[in-house]
Amino acid sequence: MVPAARRLSFWRWGYEDVLPDPALLERTLASARAFFGEHAVSAEPRPAPRLEAISLPPPRVSLPAALAAFATIDPHERARHTLGRAYRDIVRGLACDFSCAPDLVAFPEDEADVARLVDHCAGARIAVIPFGGGSSVCGGVEPRVDGHFTGALSLDLSRMGRVLEIDAKSRAACIEAGAFGPAIEDALRPHGLTLRHYPQSFEVSTLGGWIATRSGGHFATLQTHIDDFVESIRVVTPKGTLESRRLPASGAGPQLERLYCGSEGTLGVITRAWMRLQDRPRFRASASLSASDFLAGARAVRALAQSGLHPSNCRLLDPVEAFTSRAGSGAEAVLLVAFESAHHEVDVDLERALACARDHGATLRESTTRDGERRPSQAENWRTAFLHAPYLRDALIQRGLLVETFETAVTWDRFDAFHTALHEETTRAVFERCGAGIVSARITHAYPDGAAPYYTVIAPAPRGHEVAAWDEIKTRVTDAIVRSGGTVTHHHAVGRDLRDAYAREVPREYREMLAAAKHAVDPAGILNPGVLLS
Ligand SMILES: Cc1cc2nc3c(=O)[nH]c(=O)nc-3n(C[C@H](O)[C@H](O)[C@H](O)COP(=O)(O)OP(=O)(O)OC[C@H]3O[C@@H](n4cnc5c(N)ncnc54)[C@H](O)[C@@H]3O)c2cc1C
C-alpha cells in the first residue's frame, strides 16, 4: 500500500518528495551541454505541471452508491491514472495533456470490491483499466478507449497490498496484487525470505503489474522473469473468479497462471498470487571486467550464459553506457559479474566465471567477496546510478533532452548482426530527427541461447515535437527489430503502443486464440481494451 503520508507524483516518476541528487543532475547537464552544445539544454527546467492548469474532461459516468464509496473523481488521482511513465508520457504530462483521463478511479479494498466493480462496469459498458503502480512504459494504463464504451474506470489495486500468508515449508507466500516491491520485501525479510524480483521500477510497481507484464527482474540469468516465481494465481473476470491450484509443477495442459502472465489486464484483474520464494542471500562475490568493445564483451557473456554457472548479475555495458553510469572510462566495455547464495560461499563460482570470461578475451578490473558487507565500488556506482536513473531522467526531460530506452532479445546466432544493425538504425533515426544524440547499449539478461540487449537514447529533443520525434524513432527501431528477428519486448510489455508490432511477431491463429480466450471471460470486451489485441 502507498504510505498515506507520501503522494506519488501525478506526472513524473516516483514520489513527490524525492528529487534527483542536485550534484548528479548538474554533472549530467554539464556533460550534455559539452556534448550537444549549450543550446541543447534549457537554462531553466520546464515548469512542472500544476493541477489547476490542467483541464480534465468532465466524468461521463458515475457509480451506484454502494460502489461510489471507494471511487473518486479527485483531479490528482484522475491525472495520475492517465499516463504511464515512458518518455512520451512525461512530455505529455509537462504539456498538461491529460485529455484521456479516466472518468473515475476506484480503490477496491478487497477482492469482493473488485468483483462488484467489474460486474457493474460490464453491465454499463465502462472500460476497466487495471492499475498497479502505473509504471507502464507502453501505454498499458492509459485509458485510450473508443466510443464503444460509455466511459473508463482506472482500477487501482494499491489498497490490496498485503502479504496474506507465508508457507515457510513450501517456501511460498500468498501476496495481494497491489503490493509494491518494498512492501513485499519488508514483509518477507523477518522470515529470512525474499521474492528476489527487482525490476528497476521496484519502488513504484506492484506484484499484479509484474505478473500482468511478465516483468524482468534485476537478475541476469536463470529466473529472469516474474513468470518463474508464480505458483498459482487468482483473477476476477466479468464471468467470475478463477484460481489455479498451488502446485510445484504440472504437466496437465497449458497452465492457467502462465496464460495470465503477460495478459496486461485484458483477461482479468489479478487479485493475488502464491509466489515462490527464496532464502535471503548471505554470501556474495562480484567482479568487473573489461572487454575491448561491446561485441567482444558479448562473447564473454555468451560463454558465461552457457557455462552452467548462473551468475546473478552478468551485465555488459558498452563503452558509452559504462562512461555515463560511471562504471568505466568510456574506452572499453565493462562486464559486471556477481554471484550470491543463502547457503554457501560463492567465490569458487566467481573464480570459474572469471576464468571463463578471461578465456573469451575479458580482463579483470576488480573483484570482491563478502557476506553482507559493502558492494565493490564500481558495482556500487553502477547500482546507485541504476536506481536513481528514473528521477534523473525526468529532470533531464524538463531541461529539453530526449531520454528513453527500449529493449529486445535475440538468439546468439544473430546477435552481432542484429545489434550492429539496430544500433546503426537507431543512431541514424536519432540524428535525422534530433540532429545529434547518443545511443548506448547494455545486455541486461543472458540466456544459453541468446541475450536481451537494452538501449538508451539521449538527444536534444526537437522543441514542440518531442512526442512525434520519439514516435517516429521508435517506429523505425521497432521495424528494424521485427525485420531482424528480435522481439518487440523482452520485459517492458506490449501495451497499446506495441500492439501492432506484436501482431507482426506472432501468428494470426495465435492472436485469434487469445481473442477467443478473452471473449470467454470478457464477452463485452471491457478489460483494458486496445492493449495487446486490437
Ligand atoms: C523507470 C522505469 C524502469 C522500469 N524498469 C523495468 C524493469 O527493470 N523491468 C521490467 O520488467 N519493467 C520495467 N519497467 C516497466 C514497468 O515498471 C513494468 O512493466 C511493471 O511490471 C509494471 O508494474 P506496475 O505495477 O507499475 O503496473 P502498471 O503500470 O500499473 O500496469 C501495467 C500493465 O499491467 C496491467 N495490470 C496492472 N496490475 C494488474 C492486475 N492486478 N491485474 C491485471 N492487470 C494488471 C495494467 O492494466 C497494464 O496493462 C520500468 C518502467 C519505468 C518507468
The ligand as a Tripos MOL2 file, in Angstrom:
@<TRIPOS>MOLECULE
LIG
   53    58     1     0     0
SMALL
NO_CHARGES

@<TRIPOS>ATOM
      1 C1         11.9040    3.8940  -14.8840 C.3       1 LIG1
      2 C2         11.2990    2.5890  -15.2290 C.ar      1 LIG1
      3 C3         12.0300    1.4270  -15.0700 C.ar      1 LIG1
      4 C4         11.4710    0.1980  -15.4040 C.ar      1 LIG1
      5 N1         12.2090   -0.9280  -15.1940 N.ar      1 LIG1
      6 C5         11.6780   -2.1270  -15.5140 C.ar      1 LIG1
      7 C6         12.4150   -3.3230  -15.3040 C.ar      1 LIG1
      8 O1         13.5420   -3.3170  -14.8100 O.2       1 LIG1
      9 N2         11.8210   -4.4980  -15.6480 N.ar      1 LIG1
     10 C7         10.5580   -4.5400  -16.1600 C.ar      1 LIG1
     11 O2         10.0660   -5.6300  -16.4410 O.2       1 LIG1
     12 N3          9.8480   -3.4220  -16.3780 N.ar      1 LIG1
     13 C8         10.3600   -2.2290  -16.0580 C.ar      1 LIG1
     14 N4          9.6280   -1.0900  -16.2580 N.ar      1 LIG1
     15 C9          8.2530   -1.1810  -16.7820 C.3       1 LIG1
     16 C10         7.1940   -1.3690  -15.6680 C.3       1 LIG1
     17 O3          7.7110   -0.9520  -14.4320 O.3       1 LIG1
     18 C11         6.7760   -2.8260  -15.5960 C.3       1 LIG1
     19 O4          6.0040   -3.1290  -16.7370 O.3       1 LIG1
     20 C12         5.9800   -3.1950  -14.3300 C.3       1 LIG1
     21 O5          5.8260   -4.5800  -14.2880 O.3       1 LIG1
     22 C13         4.6290   -2.5310  -14.2420 C.3       1 LIG1
     23 O6          4.1290   -2.7220  -12.9260 O.3       1 LIG1
     24 P1          3.0260   -1.7180  -12.3560 P.3       1 LIG1
     25 O7          2.5580   -2.2510  -11.0590 O.co2     1 LIG1
     26 O8          3.5350   -0.3390  -12.3600 O.co2     1 LIG1
     27 O9          1.8900   -1.9160  -13.4300 O.3       1 LIG1
     28 P2          1.0530   -0.8140  -14.1960 P.3       1 LIG1
     29 O10         1.9620    0.0930  -14.9420 O.co2     1 LIG1
     30 O11         0.0810   -0.1980  -13.2930 O.co2     1 LIG1
     31 O12         0.2940   -1.7460  -15.2380 O.3       1 LIG1
     32 C14         0.9950   -2.3880  -16.2760 C.3       1 LIG1
     33 C15         0.0320   -3.2900  -17.0470 C.3       1 LIG1
     34 O13        -0.4210   -4.3460  -16.2000 O.3       1 LIG1
     35 C16        -1.8270   -4.2910  -16.0140 C.3       1 LIG1
     36 N5         -2.0780   -4.5860  -14.6020 N.ar      1 LIG1
     37 C17        -1.5580   -3.9580  -13.5200 C.ar      1 LIG1
     38 N6         -1.9950   -4.5480  -12.3920 N.ar      1 LIG1
     39 C18        -2.8130   -5.5600  -12.7670 C.ar      1 LIG1
     40 C19        -3.5910   -6.5290  -12.0760 C.ar      1 LIG1
     41 N7         -3.6110   -6.5860  -10.7460 N.pl3     1 LIG1
     42 N8         -4.3310   -7.4050  -12.7980 N.ar      1 LIG1
     43 C20        -4.3160   -7.3760  -14.1590 C.ar      1 LIG1
     44 N9         -3.6080   -6.4880  -14.8560 N.ar      1 LIG1
     45 C21        -2.8670   -5.5900  -14.1820 C.ar      1 LIG1
     46 C22        -2.2460   -2.8920  -16.4190 C.3       1 LIG1
     47 O14        -3.5670   -2.8350  -16.8740 O.3       1 LIG1
     48 C23        -1.2270   -2.5790  -17.5040 C.3       1 LIG1
     49 O15        -1.6280   -3.1360  -18.7230 O.3       1 LIG1
     50 C24        10.1580    0.1470  -15.9180 C.ar      1 LIG1
     51 C25         9.4220    1.3280  -16.0550 C.ar      1 LIG1
     52 C26         9.9820    2.5390  -15.7220 C.ar      1 LIG1
     53 C27         9.1760    3.7870  -15.8700 C.3       1 LIG1
@<TRIPOS>BOND
     1     1     2 1
     2     2     3 ar
     3     2    52 ar
     4     3     4 ar
     5     4     5 ar
     6     4    50 ar
     7     5     6 ar
     8     6     7 ar
     9     6    13 1
    10     7     8 2
    11     7     9 ar
    12     9    10 ar
    13    10    11 2
    14    10    12 ar
    15    12    13 ar
    16    13    14 ar
    17    14    15 1
    18    14    50 ar
    19    15    16 1
    20    16    17 1
    21    16    18 1
    22    18    19 1
    23    18    20 1
    24    20    21 1
    25    20    22 1
    26    22    23 1
    27    23    24 1
    28    24    25 2
    29    24    26 1
    30    24    27 1
    31    27    28 1
    32    28    29 2
    33    28    30 1
    34    28    31 1
    35    31    32 1
    36    32    33 1
    37    33    34 1
    38    33    48 1
    39    34    35 1
    40    35    36 1
    41    35    46 1
    42    36    37 ar
    43    36    45 ar
    44    37    38 ar
    45    38    39 ar
    46    39    40 ar
    47    39    45 ar
    48    40    41 1
    49    40    42 ar
    50    42    43 ar
    51    43    44 ar
    52    44    45 ar
    53    46    47 1
    54    46    48 1
    55    48    49 1
    56    50    51 ar
    57    51    52 ar
    58    52    53 1
@<TRIPOS>SUBSTRUCTURE
     1 LIG1         1 GROUP 0 **** ****
